[in-house]
Amino acid sequence: MAFLQVNVYSNVLQMEVAMNVILPQTTHKKIGTETVGITDDIPVLYLLHGMGGNHSVWERRTSIERYVAEYQMAVVMPSTDLAFYTDTTYDMNYWTFVAEELPELVHELFPQITQKREKTFAAGLSMGGYGALKLGLAKSENFAAVASLSGAVVLADIKSLLLVRNEAYWQGIFGPLDQLQGSENDPLYLLEELVKSGKETPRFFLACGTEDDLYPASQYMAHKLEQNKLDVTFEEGPGKHDWIFWDAWIQRVLEWLNEKHS
């Protein structure tokens, strides 16, 4: 596998942004595993970081490059700062960047990566789990499957949000907090809109550690997806909100993504 560190200009954000990209590569090694890399129509996983992370954190905290080699899949890991995958009230449109501009940039720079929905996936942890779920709900036409690990996928509990950051931060992201529920940034609202639209829906995977404070949120969102007759897998296991859990479970995500893809 090839690992690329990319700096590119975003017209949406009007700034330079960073992303790391893993690409399949044919290798002949005396020590290690030889691989035959595919070079056309490569499946792609958009892998999103959580609060406090950036484009480098998945590579630094897990063995994602080694894990994905088995599946010959490209992985795109963008940096999105602390913007919660949202078009913020302070005029930084990170949602538009991730949902619309980023795939265009990827296809421009890496034409060997697929543009087919059935080979395009998203996943993330915590804040990134919210982002991946949001992509699956609001951009269902672009993603065959999405996965949320320990995702902040239910935002109705304002008190819980304020335990993480102060009100000024959240208002900068979402606007008035009393208007968050039922807005385009509310996953439950996006779920309702997707079901009403009649659009094709992706497969959903949610997992969370049973000792994680966000466990009830993942459990509840999985229930709502199932209640609306969407294809959802919910799994749990011992674990907290940490990289021990995410390093183990990203391997399960890759396995799950390829159960039907292959």
The 8 nearest C-alpha neighbors of each residue, nearest first, counted from 0:
[[1, 23, 24, 22, 68, 21, 2, 64],
 [0, 2, 22, 21, 24, 23, 3, 20],
 [1, 3, 21, 20, 22, 0, 4, 19],
 [4, 2, 20, 19, 5, 21, 1, 22],
 [5, 3, 19, 18, 20, 2, 6, 17],
 [4, 6, 18, 17, 19, 3, 7, 20],
 [7, 5, 17, 16, 18, 15, 4, 8],
 [6, 8, 16, 15, 5, 17, 9, 18],
 [7, 9, 15, 14, 16, 10, 6, 13],
 [10, 8, 11, 12, 13, 14, 15, 7],
 [9, 11, 13, 12, 8, 14, 100, 96],
 [12, 10, 9, 13, 96, 92, 100, 95],
 [11, 13, 9, 14, 10, 91, 92, 96],
 [14, 12, 10, 9, 11, 15, 8, 91],
 [15, 13, 12, 9, 8, 16, 10, 11],
 [14, 16, 8, 7, 9, 6, 17, 13],
 [17, 15, 7, 6, 8, 14, 9, 78],
 [18, 16, 6, 5, 78, 77, 7, 54],
 [17, 19, 77, 54, 5, 76, 78, 4],
 [18, 20, 4, 76, 3, 5, 54, 75],
 [19, 21, 75, 3, 74, 2, 76, 22],
 [20, 22, 2, 74, 73, 1, 3, 0],
 [23, 21, 73, 1, 0, 24, 20, 2],
 [24, 22, 0, 36, 71, 1, 37, 73],
 [25, 23, 36, 0, 1, 26, 22, 35],
 [24, 26, 36, 35, 34, 23, 27, 0],
 [27, 25, 34, 33, 24, 28, 35, 36],
 [28, 26, 33, 29, 34, 25, 32, 35],
 [29, 27, 30, 33, 31, 26, 32, 34],
 [28, 30, 31, 27, 32, 33, 26, 34],
 [31, 29, 28, 32, 33, 27, 26, 34],
 [32, 30, 28, 29, 33, 27, 34, 26],
 [31, 33, 34, 28, 30, 27, 26, 29],
 [32, 34, 27, 26, 28, 31, 35, 25],
 [35, 33, 26, 25, 36, 32, 27, 24],
 [36, 34, 25, 26, 37, 24, 33, 23],
 [35, 37, 24, 25, 23, 34, 38, 71],
 [36, 38, 39, 23, 35, 41, 71, 24],
 [37, 39, 111, 36, 41, 40, 23, 24],
 [38, 40, 111, 41, 37, 112, 113, 110],
 [39, 41, 113, 112, 111, 42, 38, 114],
 [40, 42, 112, 113, 39, 72, 111, 43],
 [43, 41, 118, 72, 113, 119, 73, 40],
 [44, 42, 73, 119, 72, 74, 120, 41],
 [43, 45, 120, 74, 121, 46, 73, 119],
 [44, 46, 121, 75, 74, 76, 120, 122],
 [47, 45, 122, 76, 123, 121, 44, 75],
 [46, 48, 123, 127, 76, 122, 45, 77],
 [49, 47, 127, 52, 123, 53, 124, 46],
 [48, 50, 126, 127, 125, 52, 124, 51],
 [51, 49, 52, 126, 81, 48, 125, 80],
 [50, 52, 49, 53, 81, 80, 48, 56],
 [53, 51, 49, 50, 48, 56, 54, 80],
 [52, 54, 78, 55, 56, 48, 80, 79],
 [53, 55, 78, 77, 18, 76, 56, 19],
 [56, 54, 53, 58, 57, 59, 19, 76],
 [55, 57, 59, 58, 53, 52, 60, 54],
 [58, 56, 60, 59, 61, 55, 63, 48],
 [57, 59, 56, 55, 61, 60, 63, 62],
 [60, 58, 56, 57, 61, 55, 62, 63],
 [59, 61, 57, 58, 56, 242, 62, 246],
 [62, 60, 246, 63, 57, 58, 59, 242],
 [61, 63, 65, 64, 66, 58, 60, 246],
 [64, 62, 66, 65, 61, 67, 58, 57],
 [65, 63, 67, 62, 66, 68, 21, 58],
 [66, 64, 68, 63, 62, 67, 69, 0],
 [65, 67, 63, 64, 68, 62, 69, 250],
 [66, 68, 69, 70, 64, 65, 63, 72],
 [69, 67, 71, 70, 65, 66, 0, 64],
 [68, 70, 67, 71, 66, 65, 72, 34],
 [69, 71, 68, 67, 72, 257, 253, 66],
 [72, 70, 68, 23, 69, 67, 36, 37],
 [71, 73, 42, 70, 43, 41, 67, 23],
 [72, 74, 43, 22, 21, 42, 44, 23],
 [73, 75, 44, 21, 20, 43, 45, 76],
 [76, 74, 20, 45, 46, 19, 44, 77],
 [75, 77, 46, 19, 54, 18, 47, 45],
 [78, 76, 18, 54, 17, 79, 75, 19],
 [77, 79, 54, 53, 17, 18, 80, 16],
 [78, 80, 77, 82, 81, 93, 53, 84],
 [79, 81, 82, 78, 53, 52, 50, 51],
 [82, 80, 83, 50, 79, 51, 84, 49],
 [81, 83, 84, 80, 85, 172, 79, 93],
 [84, 82, 85, 81, 126, 130, 172, 127],
 [85, 83, 94, 130, 93, 82, 79, 86],
 [84, 86, 94, 93, 83, 87, 82, 92],
 [87, 85, 92, 94, 93, 91, 95, 88],
 [86, 88, 172, 89, 91, 85, 90, 92],
 [87, 89, 171, 90, 172, 174, 173, 86],
 [88, 90, 87, 91, 171, 172, 86, 92],
 [91, 89, 88, 87, 92, 86, 12, 93],
 [92, 90, 87, 89, 93, 86, 12, 88],
 [91, 93, 86, 95, 94, 87, 90, 12],
 [92, 94, 96, 86, 85, 95, 84, 91],
 [95, 93, 85, 84, 86, 97, 96, 92],
 [94, 96, 98, 99, 93, 92, 97, 100],
 [95, 97, 100, 93, 94, 99, 101, 98],
 [98, 96, 101, 94, 95, 99, 93, 100],
 [97, 99, 95, 96, 94, 100, 101, 134],
 [100, 98, 95, 96, 97, 101, 102, 103],
 [99, 101, 96, 103, 102, 97, 104, 98],
 [100, 102, 104, 97, 103, 96, 99, 105],
 [103, 101, 105, 104, 100, 99, 106, 98],
 [102, 104, 100, 106, 101, 105, 107, 99],
 [105, 103, 107, 101, 102, 106, 108, 100],
 [104, 106, 102, 108, 107, 103, 109, 101],
 [105, 107, 110, 109, 103, 104, 108, 102],
 [106, 108, 104, 105, 109, 110, 103, 102],
 [107, 109, 105, 106, 104, 110, 103, 111],
 [108, 110, 106, 111, 105, 107, 112, 104],
 [111, 109, 106, 112, 107, 108, 113, 105],
 [110, 112, 39, 109, 40, 38, 41, 113],
 [113, 111, 41, 40, 110, 109, 106, 42],
 [114, 112, 40, 41, 115, 42, 111, 118],
 [113, 115, 116, 112, 106, 119, 40, 118],
 [116, 114, 113, 117, 118, 119, 141, 40],
 [115, 117, 141, 119, 142, 118, 143, 114],
 [116, 118, 143, 115, 119, 142, 260, 120],
 [117, 119, 42, 116, 115, 43, 120, 143],
 [120, 118, 116, 43, 142, 117, 143, 42],
 [121, 119, 44, 144, 142, 145, 143, 43],
 [122, 120, 45, 145, 44, 131, 46, 146],
 [123, 121, 146, 46, 131, 145, 147, 47],
 [122, 124, 127, 128, 47, 46, 147, 131],
 [123, 125, 128, 127, 148, 49, 150, 149],
 [124, 126, 150, 128, 149, 49, 127, 151],
 [127, 125, 49, 129, 128, 151, 50, 83],
 [126, 128, 123, 124, 47, 130, 49, 48],
 [129, 127, 147, 150, 123, 124, 125, 131],
 [128, 130, 152, 126, 127, 132, 151, 150],
 [131, 129, 127, 133, 128, 84, 132, 134],
 [130, 132, 122, 134, 128, 133, 121, 129],
 [133, 131, 135, 129, 134, 130, 128, 136],
 [132, 134, 130, 136, 131, 135, 137, 129],
 [135, 133, 138, 131, 137, 132, 136, 130],
 [134, 136, 139, 132, 133, 138, 145, 137],
 [135, 137, 133, 139, 134, 138, 189, 190],
 [136, 138, 134, 133, 139, 135, 189, 193],
 [139, 137, 134, 140, 135, 141, 136, 142],
 [138, 140, 135, 141, 136, 142, 200, 137],
 [139, 141, 138, 142, 199, 116, 198, 200],
 [142, 140, 116, 139, 138, 143, 119, 115],
 [143, 141, 119, 116, 120, 139, 144, 140],
 [142, 144, 201, 117, 116, 119, 120, 202],
 [145, 143, 202, 201, 120, 142, 203, 121],
 [144, 146, 121, 203, 122, 120, 135, 131],
 [147, 145, 122, 204, 205, 203, 121, 131],
 [146, 148, 128, 205, 150, 123, 122, 124],
 [147, 149, 124, 206, 150, 128, 207, 205],
 [150, 148, 207, 125, 124, 213, 206, 147],
 [149, 151, 125, 128, 152, 148, 147, 129],
 [152, 150, 129, 125, 126, 153, 128, 213],
 [151, 153, 129, 150, 216, 154, 217, 186],
 [154, 152, 216, 155, 151, 186, 220, 187],
 [155, 153, 156, 152, 185, 157, 151, 180],
 [154, 156, 153, 180, 157, 179, 185, 159],
 [157, 155, 158, 159, 154, 160, 153, 161],
 [156, 158, 160, 159, 155, 161, 154, 176],
 [159, 157, 161, 160, 156, 162, 155, 163],
 [160, 158, 162, 157, 161, 156, 163, 154],
 [159, 161, 157, 162, 158, 163, 164, 156],
 [162, 160, 158, 164, 165, 163, 159, 166],
 [161, 163, 159, 160, 164, 158, 165, 157],
 [162, 164, 161, 160, 159, 165, 158, 166],
 [165, 163, 161, 162, 168, 160, 166, 169],
 [166, 164, 161, 167, 168, 169, 163, 162],
 [165, 167, 169, 168, 170, 161, 164, 176],
 [166, 168, 170, 165, 169, 171, 164, 172],
 [169, 167, 171, 166, 170, 165, 164, 172],
 [168, 170, 172, 166, 171, 167, 173, 165],
 [171, 169, 174, 167, 173, 172, 168, 175],
 [172, 170, 168, 169, 88, 174, 173, 89],
 [171, 173, 87, 169, 170, 88, 174, 82],
 [172, 174, 170, 169, 171, 87, 88, 175],
 [173, 175, 170, 171, 88, 172, 176, 169],
 [176, 174, 177, 170, 178, 173, 179, 169],
 [175, 177, 179, 178, 174, 170, 173, 157],
 [176, 178, 175, 179, 180, 157, 174, 155],
 [179, 177, 176, 175, 180, 182, 181, 174],
 [180, 178, 176, 182, 177, 181, 185, 173],
 [179, 181, 182, 178, 185, 155, 177, 154],
 [180, 182, 188, 185, 179, 183, 178, 187],
 [181, 183, 184, 185, 179, 180, 188, 178],
 [182, 184, 185, 189, 188, 181, 186, 179],
 [185, 183, 182, 186, 179, 85, 173, 189],
 [184, 186, 188, 182, 187, 183, 180, 181],
 [187, 185, 189, 188, 190, 184, 133, 152],
 [186, 188, 190, 189, 185, 191, 181, 153],
 [187, 189, 191, 181, 185, 190, 186, 192],
 [190, 188, 186, 192, 187, 191, 136, 193],
 [191, 189, 187, 193, 188, 192, 136, 186],
 [190, 192, 188, 194, 189, 193, 195, 187],
 [193, 191, 189, 195, 190, 194, 196, 188],
 [194, 192, 196, 190, 195, 191, 189, 136],
 [193, 195, 191, 196, 192, 197, 190, 227],
 [194, 196, 192, 193, 197, 191, 198, 190],
 [197, 195, 193, 198, 194, 192, 191, 199],
 [196, 198, 195, 194, 199, 193, 200, 192],
 [199, 197, 196, 200, 193, 140, 194, 139],
 [198, 200, 197, 140, 139, 201, 193, 196],
 [199, 201, 139, 198, 202, 229, 140, 143],
 [202, 200, 143, 144, 139, 142, 135, 203],
 [201, 203, 144, 230, 231, 143, 145, 200],
 [202, 204, 231, 145, 144, 146, 230, 232],
 [205, 203, 146, 232, 231, 233, 147, 145],
 [206, 204, 233, 147, 146, 148, 232, 217],
 [207, 205, 234, 148, 235, 233, 149, 147],
 [208, 206, 149, 235, 214, 148, 209, 217],
 [207, 209, 238, 211, 236, 237, 239, 210],
 [208, 210, 237, 211, 238, 236, 214, 207],
 [211, 209, 239, 208, 238, 212, 237, 214],
 [212, 210, 239, 208, 213, 214, 240, 209],
 [211, 213, 214, 210, 215, 240, 239, 209],
 [214, 212, 211, 216, 215, 149, 217, 151],
 [213, 215, 211, 217, 216, 207, 212, 209],
 [216, 214, 218, 217, 213, 219, 212, 220],
 [217, 215, 219, 213, 218, 214, 153, 220],
 [218, 216, 220, 214, 219, 215, 221, 205],
 [217, 219, 215, 221, 216, 220, 214, 222],
 [218, 220, 222, 216, 221, 217, 215, 223],
 [221, 219, 223, 217, 222, 218, 216, 224],
 [220, 222, 224, 218, 219, 223, 217, 233],
 [221, 223, 219, 225, 220, 224, 226, 218],
 [224, 222, 226, 220, 225, 221, 227, 219],
 [225, 223, 221, 227, 226, 229, 222, 220],
 [224, 226, 228, 222, 227, 223, 229, 221],
 [225, 227, 223, 228, 224, 222, 229, 221],
 [226, 228, 224, 225, 229, 223, 194, 190],
 [229, 227, 225, 226, 224, 230, 231, 223],
 [228, 230, 225, 224, 227, 231, 200, 202],
 [229, 231, 202, 203, 228, 225, 232, 201],
 [232, 230, 203, 204, 229, 202, 225, 224],
 [231, 233, 204, 203, 205, 234, 230, 221],
 [234, 232, 205, 206, 204, 221, 231, 235],
 [235, 233, 206, 205, 232, 236, 207, 204],
 [236, 234, 207, 206, 208, 209, 233, 237],
 [235, 237, 208, 209, 238, 207, 234, 206],
 [238, 236, 208, 209, 210, 235, 239, 244],
 [239, 237, 208, 210, 244, 209, 236, 211],
 [238, 240, 211, 210, 208, 241, 244, 209],
 [241, 239, 211, 149, 238, 208, 244, 242],
 [240, 242, 243, 239, 244, 245, 238, 246],
 [243, 241, 245, 244, 246, 60, 240, 61],
 [242, 244, 246, 241, 245, 247, 238, 239],
 [243, 245, 242, 247, 238, 246, 241, 248],
 [246, 244, 242, 248, 247, 243, 249, 241],
 [247, 245, 61, 243, 242, 244, 249, 248],
 [248, 246, 245, 244, 250, 249, 243, 251],
 [247, 249, 251, 245, 250, 246, 244, 252],
 [250, 248, 252, 251, 246, 247, 245, 253],
 [251, 249, 248, 253, 252, 247, 254, 66],
 [250, 252, 248, 254, 249, 253, 255, 247],
 [253, 251, 249, 255, 250, 254, 256, 248],
 [254, 252, 256, 250, 255, 251, 249, 257],
 [253, 255, 251, 257, 252, 256, 258, 250],
 [256, 254, 252, 258, 257, 253, 251, 259],
 [257, 255, 253, 254, 258, 252, 260, 259],
 [256, 258, 260, 261, 254, 255, 259, 253],
 [259, 257, 255, 256, 260, 261, 254, 253],
 [260, 258, 257, 261, 256, 255, 254, 202],
 [259, 261, 257, 258, 256, 118, 117, 143],
 [260, 257, 259, 258, 256, 70, 118, 254]]
